[in-house]
């Protein structure tokens, strides 16, 4: 489509072509929005994912060259081919980042948008599946509502780049080159339409319809199913942290979660009474096992009143007293709530009276501000007013239709079944946005009701921008086998690569047993915790889970409390306890990184190219990751001791290969031995530990053993310094669970290791907050072994820190 003319407009450029209009808008020096329409004007529809912002202040230049029009900022340059309108993206130095095919890469195909009409002839069918209450409508009339477009945006990606992102899916894809993926919300599919490249750029598509990604024999492109126009953002890093910062500049900051959310969360399907919840926490306390939250799963309501947001008075006779007892035990409670409601429930009747239901007369309409407000009112009156601490918004992709039968449908059939079901009740252009709006209602409702508790919302689906509503996404109802554990690692890394920082999973998997008549209930361990093979799998899952943003056990078929996996002194029990306590010792490090997530748009769970994108050896490593700036985690994803049925494995190799990225030396966390980067080693991996490495130049603050995050029985702070290169770390503290940090109520202690001078400098404490500890005893431990020499014990120095600058020399 040749360009007919181009005109400068505020913040950018509009090009008239023979086949429509193209607009480039400079959002910042590294971010440009691109829109393409064949209509006479661009859409004025409000974005659900992009936050309003002030007009761009970054300078830019428009130049008319012989063959192309060029828009340049100080960081980025985009060339638009005059013959085809194909875009090519360059950095400020003229290096090509990516481009569309020369023939042009933007296609809009008209489609009729069909919507459902629900009248008196519509038939409702209520049923119960493994995934909860379902109400489906039949005999629905359909009408053409409007015309829209199917969009296709093609690229010519370069041979030496890797691509990540698109959310968390069950297939275990990591580098998306040579792959294809379908983007629609479903149990075990959490969609975020963001791609990031190791060449230092990202693409954010502002669409809410079904999307597909291809880099295969069918082409290299992103497509959307139903849109008014093509609308996307090109974000230049050049580091992947910079791309994430750009995503959050557009979609909003991730607020601080309360500190307790980084402790241990105990869940299972399910605790059935207030007494069982309290007794379970008491057992943790009596065994001196740390815990910060226990979870009340589905069916907390009365009888079959599915989705009612009140507790059954027989099993939970005094919710306020229950919450007081749990809080006295220094534990919080997370409660499962659902967007679907039984027609016989009070919540349903009230929602129906206010016109807040979708066409199946069961799910509330999260797209309606009025319905969202009413839903929050019900959650407040039935739960939050009693002291409930956190939400588990289950089934936030409310229209799955294929969780039945013995045979799992083919991927394309699953896409058809599930998206057709969603389109019955939702506008086809918005079937991916339900969870985003549902989360918004919870967040805005709680923020208006109270500033004393930070919003925590565990959701099963996601979308771009949802992170700004205090959400953590988990990977859905997965099954207990080693293959699933292996696939979960890249699934989580791709989710976090999109700019959505908080992801977790069901430690031990949701389904443990096998039911041949249900394709998804396909765990390997019918004997549950009695099977030593499952105990080994659970321990390895737990070790991995100790380094996730949320550390949470959950599932059905078998108990999940730590004492179900053995007795004190036995290896499975003792290993679980060790990693549980290690998680709490790492909380000074983890919570400081959580502050970076908010303050600097940081990513806590990091695919290796986030830190080592210039080492192409990291591009396809899908079973190692950085947990913050210091720790490289290498989970174990194969059995070494027991097979299914408690069958011993003879002669198994108890090591795994670990790649140590180039550019650093690496300390074995357990043995303190040091290894040169840029090589693969065989790392020891007995049951009691997983390979864990610390990058040289790291400063790693740790604490004593705790029973919960606000346990103040020990006030020592252990500062581990790993020599080899300069390093810095900002140790962060605040009140742990309110929103005063937004107005500066926090304290930061900056630390810097000077490798040449062999000095750790600790700066003046910046800021303060109520209840702050003014003086601290610091135990500084310097790890300084030379590569290939035997491991050495650290040099230890005690320091008294009162908030003023000090230097510690070694």
N, C-alpha and C positions, 0 to 999 in steps of 0.2 A: 504494500500500500504506500505509494509515493507520498511524500510530504508536499502539500500545496502551499502552506505558509506557516510561519511560527511567530508567536508574540510573547513578549515578556509580560508576566502578570505578577501580582504580589507573591513573593516567596518562590517564584519559579517560572515555568515556561509552559505554554499551551501550543500544541501542534495540530493543525488541521490537515487531514489526509484524505485520500480518495475513499477511505473506508471507515471514517469516524474521527474521533478526537482523542489525543493523548495529552495528559498533563503530568508534569514532573514538579513536585513541590518539595522544596528544601525544608526539612524539619530541624536539622542540626547539621553541623559540618560533616558528620559521618552517616547521616540518615536522609534518604530521599524517598518520598512517596510517589508511586507511579499508578496512574489510573488510565483506563482505556474504555471508551464507550462508543457505540455506534448511534446513540441517541443525540438529540440536539443539545443536550446539556448533561452535566454530571449529576449523579444522584445526590440528594440532600439527606438521605437516610442516616440517622445517628449511629455511630459505631458502638457496639457493645464491649469491644475489647480495648479500644484506644481511649486513653483518658484525655480530657481537654487540657490544652497547654497554651502558654503564651506564644505569640507569633515568633517565628525564627529571627534570630539576631545575627546568625553566622553569615559572613559575606559570601557571595557567589558571583560567578561571571558566566554570561551566555555568549558564545562565539559561533559565528556562521563560517564553517570551513567549506572546502570544495565539495566534499562528498558526504559531509555529516554536519549536524548541529551539535555543539558541545555545551554541556552544563557542568561547571566546575566549582567545587568548594575548595577550602584549603586542604582537605583530606581525600577528596574523592572526585572522580571525573566520569561523566557518562556521555558516551557518543551515541547519537541517534542517526542511523543510516538514512539519507534522504530518499533513497529508492524504495526501501522496504520497511522503514521504521524499526528495524532491528536495533536493540540496545546492546551496547558493550560497556562494561564497567571496569574502570582502572583506578589504581591508587594514585596518590599525588605524584609519585615518581614515574608514572607511565606504565607500571606493570599491570598486565591484564589479569583481572580477577575471574570474571566469567563473562559469557556473552550469549545472546540468543543466536539461533541459526541465521545465516546471512539472508535467507529468504524471508525472514521475519518470524517471530516466535509467539505472537499474541493472536488468539483466535476466539471469536465470540459466535456461538451458534444459537439462533432463537429456539426457545422451548416454551411450551405452554405450562403454566404453573397450575396444577390441579389441587383443589382443596376439598375437604369433606364437608358435607352438610348433614348435621345431626337433627333429625326431626322426630315426630312421634312414631315413625316407622322403624327407626333404628332399634336393633336388638342388642341387649347387653348380656354377655356371657361371663360369669364369675367363676374363677377356678383358683386352685392352689398348686403352685409348682415348687420345685426345689429352690427357686429364687424368690419365693414369697407370693403374696396375693397378686393375682392378675385379673383385670377386668378388660375384656375386649368387646368392641362394638362390631355388629354386623348389619347387613342390609343398609349400608351407608350410601347416600347419594353423593356423587362427585361432580363438581363444576369447574370450568376453567376460570380461575380467578384473575389472571393477568398473564402477560408475556414477560419472560426474562431470558437469561442467556446461560448456556453452558460455556465455561471459559477454559482455555488451555494456554498455559504459559510454558514454552519450551526453552531449553538451555543446551549449550554445548559445554558440559563440564570438562575440566582438563584431566589428563590421564593421571596426574600425580596428586590429585586431591581426594580427600575422603569427606563424606557427608554424614551428619548425625542429626538426631532430633525426631520430630513428628509425634512424640509422646511415648507412652508405655504400651507395648503390644505383646502378645504372648509368644511370638515366634522366636524371640531371642536374636533378632537382627541387631547388628552393631553398625559397622560401616555400611551405609545404605547404597553405596555404589553397586550396580548390578542387581538391585533388588526392586521389588514393587511393594507398595503398602496401601491398604484401604483405610481411609480416615472417617470412621463413624463411631459413635459412642456405643459401647457394649461392655458387658461384664468381661474383664480382662483386656479391654481396649480403652485407654485414656488418651484422648486426642489433644494435641497442641500443634497448630499448623505453623511450625517454625523449623527451618533447616539452617544448620550451621556448617561451614566449610573450613577445612584446615588451611585454605588459602586466605582465611581471615575475614570472611563476610558471612552474613546471614540473610535469610529471606523470611519475612512474616507476611502471611496471606490473610487479609481481613475478609474472611468469608465464614459462614456458619452452616453451610450445606455439606452434604457428602462430598468428600474430596478423594482424589487418588494421586499417588506418586508413582512415577515410573522412571527407571533407569535400566532398561532392558531392551529386548528385541523390538518392543513396541514403541520405543523412543525414550527421550529424557525430558520429562515434563511434570508439572503440577496441574491438575484440572479440578474445577469445581462444578457441581451439578446444577445449581440454580443461583444466579446472581444478577443483580441489575446491571453490573459492570464489572470489569476486572479492577481489583484494588489490592495493591501489595506494597511492602516497604523493603527497600534494599538498605542493609545496615553493614557498615564497615567497622572492623574491630580496631586494629588488625588482629589482636589476640582474641581468643574465644571469650575471655572475660569481658572484653570490650563489646563483643557482639551481644552478650547477655545484658550488659549495661544499656545498650541501645534498645533491646527488647523491653526492658523495664522502664526506660525513659518513655516509651510509647504506651505501655500497658499498665504502668503503675508499680510502686514499690511493694516489696513483700514486708508486711509488718512483723515485728518481733512476736514470736510465740513465747508463752510463759516458760520459765526455766524448767518447770516440772515436766513439760512436754518432751524434754530431752532425756528424762530419766526412763525408768522401765515401766512399760504399760502391759499389764496382765489382762488377757482376754481369752475367752473361749465361747463356743456355742453349746450351752450358755449357762450363766448364773441365773437362778430362778427366784431368788428372794433376797430381801434386805439382810437377813441373817446369814445367808451363804456368802454374800459379798463381804460382810464384816468379818466373818470367821476366816475367810480366805486371807484378807489383809492381816488379821491377827496372827495367822500361821506364818506369813512372811516375817512379821515383826519378831515372833518368838524364835524363829530360826536365824534371825539377824540377816535376812535377805533383803536387799534394797528393793523398794517399789515406790512409785509415785502416783500411779493411776490404775484403777480397775475399771473394767468395761461391762456395761449392762447391754447385752445384745437383744435382738428382736424378741417379741412376745412379752415385753414388760407390761403390756396393757392387759385389760380384763378379757379373758376368754378369746373369742375370735374377732374382737374389735380391732382388726389390723390397722396399724397406723395411728391409732388414738394416742395423743401425746399427754397421757396421764398414766400413772402407775396403778397396777391392780391393787386395790385396798386390802385384799386378803394376804397377798404375798409381800406387799410393801405398805404396811398399815400406817406408818408415820414417816413420810419421806423427809420431813425436816429433821426429825431425830436421827434417821439413818445418815443423813448428810453430816450432822453434827458429830456423830460417832466416827464416821470415816475421816472427817477433818481432824478430829482429835488424834486419830491414828496417823496423821500427816499423809493422807492419801486423798486423791481426787477421784471423781466419778465421771466417766464418759457414757452417754446414753445414746442408743441407736434410735433414730427417727426416720420416717419414710415419707415420700411424697404422695403415696397412694393410701387411701383410707376406705375402710369398710363402710358401706352405705348405712349400716345400723349404728355407727358411732356418732357421738355428739360433735366431734370435730368435723365429720363429713356433713352432717346436717347444717351446721353453721356455715361451712364453706359453700354449700349448695344454695343456701338462702341469700348469700351475697354474690352469687354468680361467679364463684372463683374456681370452678372445675373445668377441666378439659372435656372433650367430647365423649370419652368413655365414662364420664360421671363418677370418676374415682380418683384420678390424679389431679392435684391442684395445678393451677395455671401459673407457673413461675414467671411467665412473661408479663403478667399483670401486676403492677405495683400494688394495687389494692389487695390482690390475693396474697402476695408476698407478705404484706403487713399483717393480714389476718393469720397467716400461717405462723408468723413470729409471735403474735399475740397468744395463740394456742400453746406454742412451745414455752413461752414465758410463764403463762398462768399454770400450766400443768407440770412444768419441770424446773425451769430456771429460777422461779420464785422460791423453790424449795432448797436451792443451793447447788443445783447441778453445775458441774464445772466445764463440761465440754460436750461437743456434738459429734455424733457419728451419722452423717447423712448418707445412709445406705441407698442403693438402687437409684443413683442420681442419673442413670441412663434408663428411664423408666419403661421403655417399650421393647425390651428384648423379646424375641419370639421363637428362638431355636434351642432353648435349653430343655430339650426333651428328646426321647428316642435313644436307641442304642448306638446309632452311627452318627458321627459328627458330620454335618453337611460340608461340602466343598466350600472353599473361601468365597467364591463368587456367589454361590447359593446363599451362604450366610449373609453376605452383603445385601442381596436382594430381599431375603426374608425380613431382616431386621430394619432396614431402611424403609421398606414398604409399610411395615407396622408403625414406625415412628411418623411417617408422612400422613397416616390416617388422622392423627391428632395434633400434629404440629405443622406449621408452615414449612414446606420443603426447603425453603431457604434458611431455616433456623434449627434444623434437627440436631445440630451439634452444640447448641447453646443452652440447653436446659440446665445443666449443672452450674454453668456460669451464673445464671440468674438466680437459681436456687441458693447458691452460696452467698450471693449479694444480699438476699433477703435476711439470711441468718446474721451476717456480719453487721449490716446496717441496723437491724433490730437490737442486737446485743450492745452495740456501741452506743445507741440512743438510751438504752436502759441502764448501763453501768460502765464506768471506766475502771472499775477495780479488778475485773477479770479480763485478760486478753482472750480474744476469740480463738478457739481451737475447733476446727471442723475437719474431721476425717471423711473424705469423699472417695467414691469408687470411680468417678470419672472427672474429667478436667477440661479446661479450654484456656486459650491465651487470655490473660488478665485475671483468671480466677485466683491466682496467688495473692492478689491484693486484698482478698477477703479472709485471710487467716486460715487457708486450707492446707491440708496434707492429703495427698492422693495415695491410695494403696492400689495394688495391682490386681485386685479382684480375687475370685474364688478359684485359686490354683490347686493343683493336686500334688500329693506327696510322692515324688520320685526324683532321682538324681538329675534327670534331664531337665525337669522344671527348675530345679535350683540353679542349674547352669544357665538356663535361658533368662532367669530373672535378673542376673547381673547386668547384661547389656540393655535389657528393657528399662531398668532404673536409670542407667547412665544416659540413655537417649532422652528419657523424660526430663532429667535435670539439665540436659544440654539446651533445652528450649527456653530457659529462663525461669521455669517453674521450679523453685528450689527444694520443695519438701515432698519426698516420696518415701513410701515404705511398702511392706508386704506382710503377709501372714507367715510368721516364723513357724516352720514345720508344715506349712501349706494348710489350706482349709479342708480339702477332702483327703483323708488318710486311707480309707478303705476303698474297695472296688465294688461297684454295682454294675454288672454287665448290661443292664437294661437302660442305663443312663450314661451317655458318652463322656460327660464331664466329671462323673464321680469315679475317677480312675486312679486312685492312689494305689500303692503297691503293698500296703501293710494292713491286712485285715485284723491282725491282732493288736494293732495300735502300739501303745507304749510297752506292751509285753514283748514285742518283737525287738530284739537287740539291733536288728538292721534299721528299724525306724529310730531307735535311740541314737544310733550313730548319725543318721541323716539329720535328726533334730539338732544334735550338738553342732554339726557343721553349719546348719542354717542359723543357729543361735549365734555362733561366732561371727558369721557374716552380718547378721542383724545388729550386732553390737556396734557396727560402724555405718549404720544407716541414719538418716536424719531423724526418724522416729524408730525407737527400739520396742517392738511390739510383737507379742506372741498371740496367735489366734487360730481357731479352726474347730472343726466338728469331729465326730467319730471317736475321739479319745481325749483324755484329760491333758492339760497343758501346764499345770503348775510344776515347778522345778522338782519338787519331791516325788513326782510321779515317775521320774526317770532314774530312780535309784536312791540309795541311802548315803548319808555322809560317809566319806571314806572310799566310796566306789567311784570309778573313773568318770562315768557319765555325769553323775551328780556334781562331783567336784569341779569338772571342767565348766559346767554351766554356771556354777557359783563364781568361779574365777572370772569368767568373762562378764558376768553381771556386775561384779565389783570393779572390774577394769573400766567398764562404761562409766561408772560413777567417778572413778578417779580421773577420767578424762574430761569431766564436765567443765572445769575451768577453760580448757582448750575449746571444747565444743560450743559453749555458750558465747565465748569471745568471737568465734567464727559466725555464729548466728547473728551477732551484732554487725559483723561485716556484710552479711546478707542484706540487712536493712540499710546500713549506712553507705555501703559501697556497691551494692547490687552484686555481691559475691555469690559464688556457687560452692556449696559445701561438699557435695558428692560429685566427683570430677572425673570424667573420662580422661585418660592420660594425655590426649592432645591438648587439653586445657593448659597444661603446664609444659608440655613437650611437643608442640606442634611442628617444631623444626627437626624432630627425630621421627622420620617416617616409619621406623620400627614400631612405633606405638599405635599406628593408625588402625590396625586390625586386632589389637589385644583387647578382648572383650571380657576377660575374667580377672582383671586387675584394675584398681582405680585409686585415685588420691582421695583421702578423707581429710579435706582441708589442705593446708599448705605443707604439712610436715609428713603425714603418714600415708604410705602406700599399702593397701590392703589386698591380699591375694587369697581369696576364699578357696576352700577345698570342695571339689564338685564330683568326686568319685569315692566309692566305699573302699576302705582299707582294712576293716576289721570284720564286718558282718554283712552277709547278703540277706535277702528276704528270707523270713522264717528263722531268724537267729542262726543262720548257717555261717560258721566261721570261714573267713577267707585266709587261705594259707599262703604265706610268702609274698604278700602284697608289698609293693614298693611304697614306702611311707614318705615320699618326697613329691614335690611338684616343680615343674619348670617355672621360673620367674624371670621376666625380662626387667633389667635395671636400666631405665632410660639414660641416654647419654647426657652429659652436661653437669652431672652431679656424682658425688660418691654417696654410697648408701650404707646405713648402719642397720644391721639385724637388731630389731628391737629387743629380742630375747637374749641373744648371745653377745651383743655389742660388737661383733665382728664387722669389718668394713670391706666393702666391695666397690670396685670401679664401675661406673656406669657404662652403658653401651654394650652389655653382654647379657647372655642368658645363663642362669645358674640353676642347679638342682637344690631346692630349699627343703630343709627338714620340715615335716608336717605330721608329727604324731598327733594323736587325738587331742592332747592337752593344749595344742596351739595351732594357729594358722600362720603362714609366713606373713610377717609384718615388718616393713622397712621404714626407716626415717631418713629423709633427705638431708644431706649435709647443709649446714647453714640454718637449720631449723631451731626454733625456740619453742619448746613444748611445755606449757604450764599444766601441772597436774595437782590433784588434791589427795587427801587421805581417804580411807574407806568411809563411806557414808551410808546411812539408811534411807535417806531421801534428800532432795536437792537443797532443802533448807536446814539440814542437820548441821548445827554449829558446834558439835562436840570437839571438832578439830579445826584449828585456824591456820595450820601451816599451808604454805603454797610451795610446791616443788617445781623449780624452774630447770628443765633439762635443756642444755645447750649442746648441739651437735656440731662440732667444729668442722672446718673444711672450706668454708666461704662465709662472707658476710651474711647476716640475717637479721630480720626484725619481726616483732610480734607486738600487737596491742592487746593487753589484757583488759577485759571489759567486765564491769559489774553494774547492776542497777537493782531495783526493788523486786525483780523477778516476775511480778505478775500484776502490772497495771500499765496505763498508757502515759505515765509521767515521763518516760524516756523520750517521747515525741517532743517535749519542751525542754529537753536537756538534763533531766534528772538521771544522771549516770556518772560513772567515774571510769577513766581510762589511764592505764599505766603502760607507757610505751617502753619497749625493751629493744636494744640493738646490740648485736654481737659484732665486734670489730675483729676480723680474723688476723689482720696484721699486728694489731696492738695486743691481741689476746685479752680483750676487755669486754665485759658485759656492762653496758650503760643502761641505767633505769631512770627515766626522766621524771620530772615533776608530775604528780598526779593531776590530771585535768578533770575538773568537774566534781560534783558531789551529789549525794542523794540521802534521804532520811534512812537512818539505821546503818549507814556505811561504817565499815570497820576502818578505823583511822590508822592503825598500826598493824603490821604483819611481820611474821617471822618467815623469811624466805630461805629455803634450802636449795642452793644452786649446785647443779650437778653438771660438770663438763665431761662430755664424751669425746675422746680425742685420739683414738687408735689410728694408726697409719694403715693404709691399704696393704694387705698381705701379711701384716704382723699379727701375732696372737692377740685376741681380745684383751682389753685392759679394763680394770675397774674405773669408774668415773672419779674425777677429782671433785670433792664436795666442800662447799663453803656455806656457813650460816651468815645471814644478813638480816639486820633489823631495818625495816623500811617504814618510814613515817610519812611518806608522800613527797619527800624532797629528792632532788637529783642525787644519785650515787653512782659510783663506778666500782666494779669488782674485777680485779686483775687476776689473771692466771699465769 
